[in-house]
Amino acid sequence: MAKIYQNRSPPNKLYMNVTKHWKSLTFANEQLEKVSMELDNKSSLDRYHPTKVLQRIQNIILSPRLRDKCCYVLHYECYKPSEDRKLDTESCGKLIFRNKNLGIEEHRFLLQTMVRSGIGEETYGPKTVFQGREESPTLQDAMTEMDEIIFDTLDNLFARTGISPSEIDILVVNVSLFSPAPSLTSRVVSRYNMREDIKSFNLSGMGCSAGVVSIDLVRQVFKSCKDALAVVVSTEAMGSNLYCGKTRSMILANCLFRSGGCSMLLTNKKSLKNRAILKLKYLERTHTGASDEAYGCCFRQEDDLGYAGVLLTKDLTMAVAEALSQNLRVLVPKVLPLWTMLRYMLISLGKKTRSPSLGKGGLDLKAGIEHFCIHPGGRAVIDKVGESLSLSDSDLEPSRMTLHRFGNTSVASLWYVLGYMEAKKRLKKGDRILMIGLGAGLKCNSCVWEVVRDLEDANVWKDCIDRYPPKSMVNPFLEKFGWINDEYLSFVRQG
């Protein structure tokens, strides 16, 4: 018998645990019956609004131990390169014409893509582009690029919060297309002389949704670490991953991706609650990699000439829509008020489909969400997500403006979108923000944040926020390089 109980709780302790949980369940049942009886009285509906009922039920059922497992954001810092790194029309043109593998048809395709991309003239590129070395980047180029982004954002993060690097308990760095040895987390630990017992994680290959994955990782570690501080660094190595071939579906990535990055400080310390700006409410992760179309719609590979790049197929938008649908099917019931869900269920009675749907005639996400951070992966992606969720132009404005000003900064993009909302002073205490990250694999990861206090930091947008949204979104690329569409002039120029 001694062996049987070797890895189990002693009988008396087991009895105490069972008794404790039985009492909790009995109490919860009594409270639920009380609420139910009072709801039968119509005069009490005002006192027991459905959202309050749901909150009361949650507070009763959830144990104090689970309720205390909070995840707060204390601060975040987005990276802004120097002005000499801006990829305006002139710089983009030079980059395109340096590629000797491109013919006139590829040039016309790129012209059309740039004009329709939704990207402006103030995005930033890696140094190798301005040095004309995009075809032959070195390992040191990638390391230097990472150092600039990671250390710049971390220096600002520690300075703004007053938190010392030695106080950090958890470190997560996510860079999809660059994974050196020692890892980038080790590079950060070495630079800031962090503690020996720090829990560090280096994520690669997770795509543009890795930021939400990192948040989830921190949240899980917080469950076993009381009063901890965590740093998440999200960026991408652009300089060493530009495509120099001529395959159209791989050139697309060059038109969309730009330099950027973000570092954020999170905690579950109650003593720092008053300094927090955001509180994590819900998080859901969906991976549709079992589908061949979803798995292959965003893929890093080599073309027929041996040039490596990211392939974006025509299946991308549909794969995104399917992954988003599956993700929100789980998230929506947790986010929307109970009354909204009950109303939808009553309306749906008798219909063939019973699964929650969004859009016209379906669930209205705005009943539980005030702001939407949609991954600015491209104009088509933003439009598709907006259409799927029945969002207005106002809802999509932050993502569209982020794409226009900073481009697709990969995993850090969502925080530039959040920065836009904050700079516009739209984030008020109690507001809820839905972040939707989309990444290769295909992954759709979403989370809901609650704004803890009014946010008004101009952040990385401070020098341009007054100009957004611009009066015109017309891309000057067509005006400057429209001659490519002229058969005679294009022949002369190429000659």
TIVEX-587248 format. One line per field, with one value per residue (C-alpha): residue number from 1; residue in three letters; z, y, x. Coordinates in nm, 2 decimals, always signed. Example, Ala and Ser with C-alpha at 12.3 -4.5 7.8 and 13.67 -1.06 7.14 Angstrom:
# residues 2
pos 1_2
code ALA_SER
w +0.78_+0.71
v -0.45_-0.11
u +1.23_+1.37
# end
This chain:
# residues 495
pos 1_2_3_4_5_6_7_8_9_10_11_12_13_14_15_16_17_18_19_20_21_22_23_24_25_26_27_28_29_30_31_32_33_34_35_36_37_38_39_40_41_42_43_44_45_46_47_48_49_50_51_52_53_54_55_56_57_58_59_60_61_62_63_64_65_66_67_68_69_70_71_72_73_74_75_76_77_78_79_80_81_82_83_84_85_86_87_88_89_90_91_92_93_94_95_96_97_98_99_100_101_102_103_104_105_106_107_108_109_110_111_112_113_114_115_116_117_118_119_120_121_122_123_124_125_126_127_128_129_130_131_132_133_134_135_136_137_138_139_140_141_142_143_144_145_146_147_148_149_150_151_152_153_154_155_156_157_158_159_160_161_162_163_164_165_166_167_168_169_170_171_172_173_174_175_176_177_178_179_180_181_182_183_184_185_186_187_188_189_190_191_192_193_194_195_196_197_198_199_200_201_202_203_204_205_206_207_208_209_210_211_212_213_214_215_216_217_218_219_220_221_222_223_224_225_226_227_228_229_230_231_232_233_234_235_236_237_238_239_240_241_242_243_244_245_246_247_248_249_250_251_252_253_254_255_256_257_258_259_260_261_262_263_264_265_266_267_268_269_270_271_272_273_274_275_276_277_278_279_280_281_282_283_284_285_286_287_288_289_290_291_292_293_294_295_296_297_298_299_300_301_302_303_304_305_306_307_308_309_310_311_312_313_314_315_316_317_318_319_320_321_322_323_324_325_326_327_328_329_330_331_332_333_334_335_336_337_338_339_340_341_342_343_344_345_346_347_348_349_350_351_352_353_354_355_356_357_358_359_360_361_362_363_364_365_366_367_368_369_370_371_372_373_374_375_376_377_378_379_380_381_382_383_384_385_386_387_388_389_390_391_392_393_394_395_396_397_398_399_400_401_402_403_404_405_406_407_408_409_410_411_412_413_414_415_416_417_418_419_420_421_422_423_424_425_426_427_428_429_430_431_432_433_434_435_436_437_438_439_440_441_442_443_444_445_446_447_448_449_450_451_452_453_454_455_456_457_458_459_460_461_462_463_464_465_466_467_468_469_470_471_472_473_474_475_476_477_478_479_480_481_482_483_484_485_486_487_488_489_490_491_492_493_494_495
code MET_ALA_LYS_ILE_TYR_GLN_ASN_ARG_SER_PRO_PRO_ASN_LYS_LEU_TYR_MET_ASN_VAL_THR_LYS_HIS_TRP_LYS_SER_LEU_THR_PHE_ALA_ASN_GLU_GLN_LEU_GLU_LYS_VAL_SER_MET_GLU_LEU_ASP_ASN_LYS_SER_SER_LEU_ASP_ARG_TYR_HIS_PRO_THR_LYS_VAL_LEU_GLN_ARG_ILE_GLN_ASN_ILE_ILE_LEU_SER_PRO_ARG_LEU_ARG_ASP_LYS_CYS_CYS_TYR_VAL_LEU_HIS_TYR_GLU_CYS_TYR_LYS_PRO_SER_GLU_ASP_ARG_LYS_LEU_ASP_THR_GLU_SER_CYS_GLY_LYS_LEU_ILE_PHE_ARG_ASN_LYS_ASN_LEU_GLY_ILE_GLU_GLU_HIS_ARG_PHE_LEU_LEU_GLN_THR_MET_VAL_ARG_SER_GLY_ILE_GLY_GLU_GLU_THR_TYR_GLY_PRO_LYS_THR_VAL_PHE_GLN_GLY_ARG_GLU_GLU_SER_PRO_THR_LEU_GLN_ASP_ALA_MET_THR_GLU_MET_ASP_GLU_ILE_ILE_PHE_ASP_THR_LEU_ASP_ASN_LEU_PHE_ALA_ARG_THR_GLY_ILE_SER_PRO_SER_GLU_ILE_ASP_ILE_LEU_VAL_VAL_ASN_VAL_SER_LEU_PHE_SER_PRO_ALA_PRO_SER_LEU_THR_SER_ARG_VAL_VAL_SER_ARG_TYR_ASN_MET_ARG_GLU_ASP_ILE_LYS_SER_PHE_ASN_LEU_SER_GLY_MET_GLY_CYS_SER_ALA_GLY_VAL_VAL_SER_ILE_ASP_LEU_VAL_ARG_GLN_VAL_PHE_LYS_SER_CYS_LYS_ASP_ALA_LEU_ALA_VAL_VAL_VAL_SER_THR_GLU_ALA_MET_GLY_SER_ASN_LEU_TYR_CYS_GLY_LYS_THR_ARG_SER_MET_ILE_LEU_ALA_ASN_CYS_LEU_PHE_ARG_SER_GLY_GLY_CYS_SER_MET_LEU_LEU_THR_ASN_LYS_LYS_SER_LEU_LYS_ASN_ARG_ALA_ILE_LEU_LYS_LEU_LYS_TYR_LEU_GLU_ARG_THR_HIS_THR_GLY_ALA_SER_ASP_GLU_ALA_TYR_GLY_CYS_CYS_PHE_ARG_GLN_GLU_ASP_ASP_LEU_GLY_TYR_ALA_GLY_VAL_LEU_LEU_THR_LYS_ASP_LEU_THR_MET_ALA_VAL_ALA_GLU_ALA_LEU_SER_GLN_ASN_LEU_ARG_VAL_LEU_VAL_PRO_LYS_VAL_LEU_PRO_LEU_TRP_THR_MET_LEU_ARG_TYR_MET_LEU_ILE_SER_LEU_GLY_LYS_LYS_THR_ARG_SER_PRO_SER_LEU_GLY_LYS_GLY_GLY_LEU_ASP_LEU_LYS_ALA_GLY_ILE_GLU_HIS_PHE_CYS_ILE_HIS_PRO_GLY_GLY_ARG_ALA_VAL_ILE_ASP_LYS_VAL_GLY_GLU_SER_LEU_SER_LEU_SER_ASP_SER_ASP_LEU_GLU_PRO_SER_ARG_MET_THR_LEU_HIS_ARG_PHE_GLY_ASN_THR_SER_VAL_ALA_SER_LEU_TRP_TYR_VAL_LEU_GLY_TYR_MET_GLU_ALA_LYS_LYS_ARG_LEU_LYS_LYS_GLY_ASP_ARG_ILE_LEU_MET_ILE_GLY_LEU_GLY_ALA_GLY_LEU_LYS_CYS_ASN_SER_CYS_VAL_TRP_GLU_VAL_VAL_ARG_ASP_LEU_GLU_ASP_ALA_ASN_VAL_TRP_LYS_ASP_CYS_ILE_ASP_ARG_TYR_PRO_PRO_LYS_SER_MET_VAL_ASN_PRO_PHE_LEU_GLU_LYS_PHE_GLY_TRP_ILE_ASN_ASP_GLU_TYR_LEU_SER_PHE_VAL_ARG_GLN_GLY
w +0.00_+0.06_-0.31_-0.42_-0.23_-0.30_-0.57_-0.44_-0.17_+0.17_+0.24_+0.50_+0.27_-0.02_+0.19_+0.29_-0.08_-0.18_+0.11_+0.02_-0.35_-0.26_-0.03_-0.31_-0.56_-0.31_-0.25_-0.62_-0.68_-0.41_-0.55_-0.91_-0.79_-0.61_-0.93_-1.13_-0.89_-0.89_-1.27_-1.28_-1.13_-1.42_-1.18_-1.10_-1.46_-1.42_-1.12_-1.28_-1.63_-1.83_-1.83_-1.45_-1.42_-1.62_-1.42_-1.09_-1.21_-1.31_-0.98_-0.79_-0.99_-1.04_-0.74_-0.60_-0.71_-1.08_-1.05_-0.93_-1.24_-1.43_-1.71_-1.74_-1.99_-1.82_-2.14_-2.50_-2.73_-3.11_-3.32_-3.55_-3.78_-3.88_-4.16_-4.40_-4.41_-4.56_-4.86_-5.08_-5.44_-5.56_-5.33_-5.43_-5.80_-5.76_-5.57_-5.84_-6.14_-5.97_-6.00_-6.34_-6.33_-6.39_-6.73_-6.85_-6.75_-6.40_-6.38_-6.48_-6.22_-5.95_-6.05_-6.02_-5.69_-5.54_-5.65_-5.49_-5.19_-4.95_-4.86_-4.85_-4.89_-4.53_-4.46_-4.36_-4.52_-4.40_-4.44_-4.70_-4.94_-4.93_-4.96_-5.27_-5.11_-5.09_-5.30_-5.08_-4.71_-4.45_-4.11_-3.95_-4.14_-3.98_-3.63_-3.66_-3.78_-3.48_-3.23_-3.35_-3.32_-3.01_-2.80_-2.90_-2.80_-2.48_-2.38_-2.41_-2.24_-1.93_-1.92_-1.95_-1.68_-1.44_-1.43_-1.42_-1.66_-1.34_-1.23_-1.54_-1.46_-1.81_-2.16_-2.49_-2.83_-3.15_-3.49_-3.76_-4.03_-3.83_-3.56_-3.48_-3.22_-2.94_-2.96_-2.96_-2.61_-2.50_-2.68_-2.48_-2.15_-2.22_-2.32_-2.01_-1.76_-1.66_-1.38_-1.41_-1.32_-1.59_-1.79_-2.16_-2.48_-2.84_-3.10_-3.47_-3.78_-3.61_-3.86_-3.81_-3.53_-3.30_-3.09_-2.96_-2.92_-2.70_-2.49_-2.44_-2.34_-2.08_-1.95_-1.90_-1.72_-1.50_-1.36_-1.19_-1.12_-0.87_-0.88_-1.20_-1.47_-1.84_-2.15_-2.50_-2.80_-3.15_-3.48_-3.81_-4.00_-4.33_-4.47_-4.51_-4.65_-4.94_-5.25_-5.56_-5.81_-6.06_-5.94_-5.90_-5.60_-5.42_-5.52_-5.34_-5.00_-5.10_-5.17_-4.83_-4.56_-4.39_-4.10_-3.75_-3.41_-3.06_-2.70_-2.43_-2.05_-1.88_-1.52_-1.28_-0.98_-0.79_-0.66_-1.02_-1.12_-1.09_-1.34_-1.60_-1.93_-2.05_-1.89_-2.08_-2.07_-2.33_-2.57_-2.83_-3.07_-3.39_-3.62_-3.95_-4.08_-4.13_-4.45_-4.74_-4.88_-4.54_-4.48_-4.82_-4.87_-4.70_-4.75_-4.75_-5.03_-5.32_-5.68_-6.00_-6.00_-5.64_-5.49_-5.15_-5.06_-4.91_-5.14_-5.11_-5.30_-5.41_-5.13_-4.87_-4.83_-4.81_-4.57_-4.35_-4.36_-4.26_-3.97_-3.85_-3.85_-3.64_-3.40_-3.34_-3.30_-2.97_-2.87_-2.94_-2.67_-2.41_-2.53_-2.61_-2.34_-2.23_-2.34_-2.69_-2.71_-2.58_-2.83_-3.11_-2.99_-2.99_-3.34_-3.46_-3.34_-3.62_-3.86_-4.01_-3.88_-3.51_-3.51_-3.43_-3.74_-3.78_-4.01_-4.13_-3.94_-3.72_-3.40_-3.36_-3.23_-3.14_-2.86_-2.67_-2.84_-2.89_-3.09_-3.35_-3.41_-3.74_-3.86_-4.15_-4.36_-4.68_-4.81_-4.93_-4.59_-4.40_-4.64_-4.61_-4.23_-4.22_-4.45_-4.25_-3.93_-4.08_-3.96_-4.07_-4.23_-3.89_-3.73_-4.00_-4.01_-3.75_-3.95_-4.29_-4.16_-4.00_-4.33_-4.51_-4.26_-4.15_-4.39_-4.28_-4.00_-3.95_-3.59_-3.45_-3.67_-3.41_-3.17_-3.43_-3.48_-3.11_-3.10_-3.37_-3.15_-2.85_-3.03_-3.15_-2.78_-2.86_-2.58_-2.27_-1.94_-1.97_-2.35_-2.49_-2.78_-3.00_-3.15_-3.44_-3.55_-3.87_-3.95_-4.17_-4.09_-4.11_-3.77_-3.64_-3.29_-3.11_-2.77_-2.60_-2.38_-2.14_-2.12_-1.75_-1.78_-2.04_-2.29_-2.46_-2.54_-2.89_-2.91_-3.25_-3.43_-3.26_-3.57_-3.81_-3.63_-3.71_-4.08_-4.05_-4.21_-4.52_-4.75_-5.04_-5.04_-5.40_-5.44_-5.63_-5.77_-6.07_-6.15_-6.14_-6.30_-6.51_-6.82_-6.77_-6.91_-7.24_-7.49_-7.67_-7.37_-7.16_-7.44_-7.47_-7.09_-7.07_-7.35
v +0.00_+0.23_+0.21_+0.29_+0.62_+0.71_+0.96_+1.05_+1.27_+1.10_+0.98_+1.25_+1.53_+1.38_+1.38_+1.75_+1.85_+1.67_+1.82_+2.17_+2.14_+1.99_+2.29_+2.53_+2.36_+2.35_+2.72_+2.79_+2.59_+2.78_+3.12_+3.02_+2.91_+3.24_+3.44_+3.22_+3.28_+3.66_+3.66_+3.51_+3.84_+4.09_+4.39_+4.25_+4.25_+4.60_+4.49_+4.17_+4.28_+3.97_+4.08_+4.13_+3.78_+3.63_+3.81_+3.70_+3.33_+3.35_+3.50_+3.22_+2.93_+3.03_+2.97_+3.26_+3.08_+3.10_+3.46_+3.58_+3.45_+3.78_+3.90_+4.28_+4.49_+4.76_+4.92_+4.84_+5.00_+4.99_+5.04_+5.33_+5.33_+5.65_+5.87_+5.76_+5.41_+5.53_+5.33_+5.60_+5.57_+5.65_+5.39_+5.12_+5.19_+5.15_+4.83_+4.69_+4.79_+4.64_+4.30_+4.19_+3.88_+4.08_+4.15_+4.41_+4.19_+4.14_+4.52_+4.58_+4.33_+4.50_+4.84_+4.71_+4.54_+4.85_+5.08_+4.84_+4.75_+5.02_+5.10_+5.46_+5.63_+5.64_+5.27_+5.15_+4.90_+4.72_+4.88_+4.62_+4.76_+5.11_+4.97_+4.77_+4.44_+4.27_+3.98_+3.91_+3.98_+3.84_+3.68_+3.99_+4.20_+4.00_+4.02_+4.39_+4.44_+4.23_+4.42_+4.76_+4.66_+4.45_+4.66_+4.99_+4.89_+4.72_+5.02_+5.24_+4.99_+4.97_+5.34_+5.42_+5.17_+5.21_+4.83_+4.68_+4.40_+4.20_+4.20_+4.01_+3.65_+3.55_+3.64_+3.54_+3.64_+3.55_+3.60_+3.36_+3.37_+3.40_+3.16_+3.19_+3.00_+3.10_+3.21_+3.57_+3.52_+3.44_+3.75_+3.96_+3.79_+3.86_+4.22_+4.31_+4.07_+3.91_+3.66_+3.30_+3.17_+3.35_+3.14_+3.22_+3.10_+3.15_+3.10_+3.08_+2.98_+3.08_+3.35_+3.68_+3.55_+3.46_+3.76_+3.62_+3.28_+3.45_+3.62_+3.28_+3.13_+3.40_+3.35_+2.98_+3.04_+3.30_+3.02_+2.87_+3.19_+3.43_+3.80_+3.77_+4.01_+3.90_+4.06_+3.97_+4.08_+4.05_+4.13_+3.99_+3.98_+4.15_+4.23_+3.86_+3.75_+3.97_+3.78_+3.85_+3.61_+3.67_+3.44_+3.66_+3.49_+3.53_+3.89_+3.99_+3.96_+4.23_+4.47_+4.42_+4.34_+4.63_+4.67_+4.70_+4.54_+4.57_+4.49_+4.47_+4.43_+4.20_+4.11_+3.92_+4.13_+4.27_+4.55_+4.68_+4.66_+5.03_+5.09_+4.86_+4.98_+4.65_+4.34_+4.01_+3.88_+3.60_+3.42_+3.16_+2.98_+2.80_+2.60_+2.48_+2.32_+1.99_+2.14_+2.13_+2.46_+2.63_+2.48_+2.58_+2.93_+3.10_+2.91_+2.99_+2.80_+2.83_+2.91_+2.74_+2.97_+2.89_+3.22_+3.18_+3.37_+3.36_+3.22_+3.37_+3.17_+3.25_+3.03_+3.27_+3.48_+3.18_+3.00_+3.31_+3.33_+2.97_+2.99_+3.31_+3.15_+2.85_+3.07_+3.31_+3.02_+2.95_+3.30_+3.48_+3.30_+3.42_+3.78_+3.87_+3.95_+3.67_+3.85_+3.88_+3.51_+3.42_+3.65_+3.50_+3.15_+3.24_+3.39_+3.08_+2.83_+2.65_+2.73_+2.46_+2.60_+2.63_+2.73_+3.10_+3.31_+3.67_+3.94_+4.03_+3.83_+3.68_+3.78_+4.14_+4.15_+4.52_+4.42_+4.30_+4.47_+4.84_+4.83_+4.59_+4.53_+4.34_+4.21_+4.45_+4.17_+4.34_+4.53_+4.21_+4.05_+4.35_+4.38_+4.00_+4.00_+4.32_+4.17_+3.85_+4.04_+4.31_+4.58_+4.94_+5.16_+5.32_+4.98_+4.90_+5.24_+5.16_+4.86_+5.03_+5.33_+5.11_+4.93_+5.27_+5.42_+5.13_+4.84_+4.48_+4.47_+4.10_+3.99_+4.34_+4.48_+4.45_+4.67_+4.95_+4.92_+4.95_+5.25_+5.42_+5.39_+5.52_+5.81_+5.90_+5.89_+5.64_+5.39_+5.46_+5.27_+4.97_+4.94_+4.60_+4.54_+4.24_+4.15_+3.90_+3.77_+3.56_+3.36_+3.09_+2.74_+2.86_+3.00_+3.24_+3.36_+3.61_+3.78_+4.03_+4.31_+4.53_+4.89_+4.95_+5.33_+5.60_+5.58_+5.89_+5.82_+5.94_+5.67_+5.58_+5.78_+6.11_+6.28_+6.19_+6.11_+6.45_+6.36_+6.04_+5.93_+6.12_+6.30_+6.08_+5.72_+5.74_+5.58_+5.80_+5.49_+5.50_+5.86_+5.81_+5.46_+5.45_+5.46_+5.09_+5.03_+5.21_+4.95_+5.20_+5.39_+5.08_+4.93_+5.25_+5.27_+4.90_+4.95
u +0.00_+0.29_+0.39_+0.03_+0.02_+0.38_+0.29_-0.05_-0.19_-0.23_-0.59_-0.66_-0.53_-0.73_-1.04_-0.98_-0.94_-1.26_-1.45_-1.32_-1.42_-1.76_-1.83_-1.73_-1.96_-2.24_-2.20_-2.18_-2.50_-2.69_-2.58_-2.68_-3.02_-3.06_-2.97_-3.20_-3.49_-3.43_-3.41_-3.76_-3.88_-3.89_-3.83_-3.49_-3.36_-3.22_-3.02_-2.90_-2.79_-2.68_-2.32_-2.32_-2.48_-2.21_-1.94_-2.10_-2.12_-1.75_-1.65_-1.84_-1.71_-1.35_-1.13_-0.92_-0.61_-0.72_-0.85_-0.51_-0.33_-0.34_-0.11_-0.05_+0.14_+0.34_+0.48_+0.58_+0.83_+0.82_+1.13_+1.17_+1.47_+1.66_+1.53_+1.80_+1.64_+1.31_+1.20_+1.04_+0.95_+1.30_+1.46_+1.21_+1.27_+1.65_+1.60_+1.38_+1.60_+1.91_+1.75_+1.88_+1.66_+1.35_+1.21_+0.96_+0.66_+0.79_+0.85_+0.48_+0.37_+0.56_+0.43_+0.07_+0.15_+0.31_+0.02_-0.24_-0.03_-0.16_+0.20_+0.32_+0.66_+0.77_+0.83_+1.18_+1.41_+1.73_+2.07_+2.18_+1.92_+2.06_+2.41_+2.31_+2.40_+2.06_+2.19_+2.49_+2.40_+2.64_+2.58_+2.72_+2.46_+2.18_+2.34_+2.38_+2.02_+1.89_+2.12_+1.99_+1.62_+1.63_+1.87_+1.71_+1.37_+1.49_+1.70_+1.39_+1.17_+1.39_+1.44_+1.07_+0.96_+1.25_+1.28_+1.63_+1.73_+1.84_+1.47_+1.35_+1.24_+1.12_+1.26_+1.10_+1.25_+1.07_+1.24_+1.11_+1.37_+1.70_+1.81_+2.18_+2.38_+2.41_+2.04_+1.92_+1.79_+2.14_+2.26_+2.02_+2.11_+2.48_+2.42_+2.22_+2.39_+2.06_+2.03_+2.14_+1.80_+1.61_+1.37_+1.45_+1.28_+1.39_+1.11_+1.17_+0.97_+0.64_+0.55_+0.38_+0.15_+0.44_+0.38_+0.05_+0.22_+0.49_+0.22_+0.06_+0.39_+0.44_+0.09_+0.15_+0.48_+0.31_+0.10_+0.40_+0.59_+0.44_+0.52_+0.73_+0.84_+0.86_+1.01_+0.89_+1.09_+0.93_+1.10_+1.22_+1.55_+1.46_+1.81_+1.91_+1.58_+1.50_+1.41_+1.63_+1.46_+1.18_+0.89_+0.59_+0.44_+0.77_+0.83_+0.52_+0.69_+0.94_+0.66_+0.50_+0.76_+0.95_+1.19_+1.05_+1.03_+0.88_+0.96_+0.71_+0.72_+0.46_+0.40_+0.16_+0.27_-0.02_+0.20_+0.25_-0.12_-0.16_+0.12_-0.02_-0.17_-0.34_-0.47_-0.50_-0.86_-0.87_-0.63_-0.70_-0.46_-0.56_-0.33_-0.48_-0.16_-0.34_-0.48_-0.24_-0.36_-0.32_+0.02_+0.16_+0.00_+0.29_+0.61_+0.98_+1.16_+1.40_+1.29_+1.42_+1.72_+1.82_+1.70_+1.54_+1.22_+0.88_+0.61_+0.26_+0.00_-0.35_-0.49_-0.37_-0.68_-0.92_-0.68_-0.68_-1.06_-1.10_-0.84_-1.00_-1.35_-1.22_-1.04_-1.33_-1.57_-1.40_-1.32_-1.65_-1.86_-1.61_-1.60_-1.96_-2.21_-2.43_-2.74_-2.61_-2.53_-2.88_-3.04_-2.84_-2.94_-3.31_-3.29_-3.10_-3.37_-3.51_-3.23_-3.02_-2.69_-2.63_-2.26_-2.19_-2.15_-2.02_-2.14_-2.48_-2.75_-2.49_-2.31_-2.19_-1.84_-1.87_-2.11_-1.80_-1.51_-1.44_-1.11_-0.97_-0.59_-0.59_-0.25_-0.15_-0.02_-0.14_-0.44_-0.61_-0.57_-0.71_-1.00_-1.08_-1.07_-1.28_-1.54_-1.55_-1.62_-1.84_-1.61_-1.64_-1.37_-1.33_-1.25_-1.00_-0.84_-0.56_-0.44_-0.46_-0.27_-0.01_+0.04_+0.07_+0.32_+0.53_+0.44_+0.41_+0.67_+0.59_+0.54_+0.56_+0.29_+0.01_+0.18_+0.23_-0.15_-0.20_+0.03_-0.18_-0.49_-0.30_-0.15_-0.50_-0.61_-0.89_-0.80_-1.00_-1.02_-1.24_-1.22_-1.15_-0.91_-0.91_-0.57_-0.57_-0.23_-0.19_+0.12_+0.27_+0.16_-0.12_-0.18_-0.45_-0.39_-0.60_-0.62_-0.84_-0.69_-0.87_-0.74_-0.66_-0.63_-0.67_-0.37_-0.23_+0.13_+0.22_+0.49_+0.65_+0.37_+0.44_+0.60_+0.32_+0.00_-0.15_-0.12_-0.32_-0.54_-0.40_-0.64_-0.52_-0.39_-0.28_+0.06_+0.31_+0.48_+0.24_+0.32_+0.69_+0.72_+0.40_+0.61_+0.67_+0.32_+0.41_+0.55_+0.79_+0.92_+0.97_+1.18_+1.39_+1.45_+1.54_+1.78
# end
